[in-house]
Amino acid sequence: MTTQLSILFMAIRSRKNTKGEAPVYCRLTYKQKQKSFMIGCTVSRDIWEQSKQQAKGRSSKAESVNQQILLLVQKIYKGEADLLKLAEPFEVEDIISRVQGTSKAGCRTLMEVYHHRYRAVKRLEGIDYKASSLQKFVQM
């Protein structure tokens, strides 16, 4: 199974801080939709290698940034896998909220529960449910 998820890390040089370090951003692309967010670290433009999307060298700063990037990639793929297991449609924002730990709580409105159940029945149309059963959901 191929994933539609693409991950790109970049140091935005135009946003340097007073130390001359640029923040590192992660850009996720999923189903042709992109979203970028800061990963919480900065790097000197001397040690950032864009072609490899990581800091070069063996300094403690480079090792720290590369470790943070590696952990973030693992969290992203785990978040995507968790969302795929739910078998519900999701967007790139849902992956990011899982990674950042800001996903919505289980509290839903009655209409959200209804639409969730409708989508579940629609996926099983022709397997466990007939078209007439699905039509009853629409009529409600």
C-alpha positions as CSV (number, residue, x, y, z in Angstrom):
1,M,0.0,0.0,0.0
2,T,1.4,3.4,-1.0
3,T,0.9,6.4,1.1
4,Q,-0.1,9.8,-0.2
5,L,1.8,11.5,2.6
6,S,4.9,13.5,1.8
7,I,7.2,15.1,4.5
8,L,9.7,17.9,3.8
9,F,11.9,19.7,6.4
10,M,13.3,23.1,5.7
11,A,15.0,25.9,7.5
12,I,13.4,29.2,6.7
13,R,16.3,31.6,6.3
14,S,14.2,34.7,6.0
15,R,13.0,34.3,9.6
16,K,16.4,34.3,11.3
17,N,16.5,35.1,15.0
18,T,19.0,37.4,16.7
19,K,21.6,34.5,16.9
20,G,21.4,34.1,13.1
21,E,19.6,30.8,13.4
22,A,16.7,29.9,11.2
23,P,13.6,27.9,12.5
24,V,13.1,24.4,11.1
25,Y,9.7,23.8,9.6
26,C,8.0,20.6,8.6
27,R,5.7,20.6,5.5
28,L,3.3,17.8,5.2
29,T,1.5,17.1,2.0
30,Y,-1.5,14.7,2.0
31,K,-3.9,14.4,-0.9
32,Q,-2.6,17.5,-2.6
33,K,-3.1,19.6,0.6
34,Q,-0.1,21.2,2.3
35,K,0.4,22.4,5.8
36,S,3.6,23.7,7.5
37,F,4.5,24.0,11.1
38,M,7.5,24.8,13.2
39,I,9.2,21.8,14.8
40,G,10.6,23.8,17.7
41,C,14.2,24.1,16.9
42,T,16.5,26.4,15.1
43,V,19.7,25.8,13.1
44,S,22.6,27.9,11.8
45,R,22.5,28.2,8.1
46,D,26.1,26.8,8.1
47,I,25.0,23.4,9.3
48,W,21.7,23.0,7.5
49,E,21.8,20.8,4.4
50,Q,18.5,21.2,2.5
51,S,19.1,18.4,0.0
52,K,19.3,15.9,2.9
53,Q,16.8,17.8,5.0
54,Q,18.9,17.6,8.1
55,A,21.8,19.3,9.9
56,K,25.2,18.3,8.9
57,G,28.1,17.6,11.1
58,R,28.6,15.9,14.5
59,S,28.1,18.9,16.8
60,S,25.7,18.5,19.7
61,K,23.4,21.1,18.0
62,A,23.3,19.1,14.7
63,E,22.8,15.8,16.5
64,S,20.0,17.3,18.6
65,V,18.2,18.7,15.5
66,N,18.5,15.5,13.5
67,Q,17.2,13.4,16.5
68,Q,14.2,15.7,16.8
69,I,13.5,15.4,13.1
70,L,13.8,11.6,13.3
71,L,11.4,11.4,16.2
72,L,8.9,13.7,14.4
73,V,9.0,11.6,11.3
74,Q,8.1,8.5,13.4
75,K,5.3,10.4,15.1
76,I,3.9,11.5,11.8
77,Y,3.8,8.0,10.3
78,K,2.3,6.6,13.5
79,G,-0.4,9.3,13.5
80,E,-1.2,8.6,9.8
81,A,-1.3,4.8,10.6
82,D,-3.7,5.4,13.5
83,L,-6.0,7.5,11.4
84,L,-5.9,4.9,8.6
85,K,-6.9,2.3,11.1
86,L,-10.0,4.3,12.0
87,A,-11.1,3.9,8.3
88,E,-12.5,7.4,8.3
89,P,-11.6,10.2,5.9
90,F,-9.0,12.6,7.3
91,E,-7.0,15.6,6.3
92,V,-3.4,16.8,6.8
93,E,-4.6,18.9,9.7
94,D,-5.7,15.7,11.5
95,I,-2.2,14.2,11.2
96,I,-0.6,17.4,12.5
97,S,-3.0,17.6,15.5
98,R,-2.2,14.0,16.3
99,V,1.5,14.7,16.2
100,Q,1.2,17.9,18.3
101,G,-1.2,16.2,20.7
102,T,-4.0,18.7,20.1
103,S,-6.5,16.2,18.6
104,K,-10.2,16.8,19.4
105,A,-11.6,15.0,22.4
106,G,-14.3,12.3,22.0
107,C,-17.1,14.9,22.6
108,R,-19.3,15.1,19.6
109,T,-22.5,16.7,18.7
110,L,-25.5,14.5,17.7
111,M,-25.1,15.5,14.0
112,E,-21.4,14.5,14.1
113,V,-22.4,11.1,15.5
114,Y,-25.1,10.7,12.9
115,H,-22.7,11.6,10.0
116,H,-20.1,9.2,11.4
117,R,-22.6,6.4,11.5
118,Y,-23.8,7.2,8.0
119,R,-20.3,7.1,6.6
120,A,-19.7,3.7,8.3
121,V,-22.9,2.3,6.8
122,K,-22.1,3.7,3.4
123,R,-18.7,2.0,3.4
124,L,-20.5,-1.3,4.1
125,E,-23.1,-0.8,1.4
126,G,-23.4,-4.0,-0.6
127,I,-21.5,-6.0,2.1
128,D,-23.5,-5.8,5.3
129,Y,-26.2,-3.2,4.3
130,K,-28.5,-2.9,1.3
131,A,-29.0,0.2,-0.7
132,S,-32.5,0.5,0.8
133,S,-31.0,0.7,4.3
134,L,-28.7,3.5,3.3
135,Q,-31.7,5.3,1.8
136,K,-33.4,5.3,5.2
137,F,-30.4,7.2,6.6
138,V,-30.9,9.9,4.0
139,Q,-34.6,10.2,4.6
140,M,-34.1,10.9,8.3
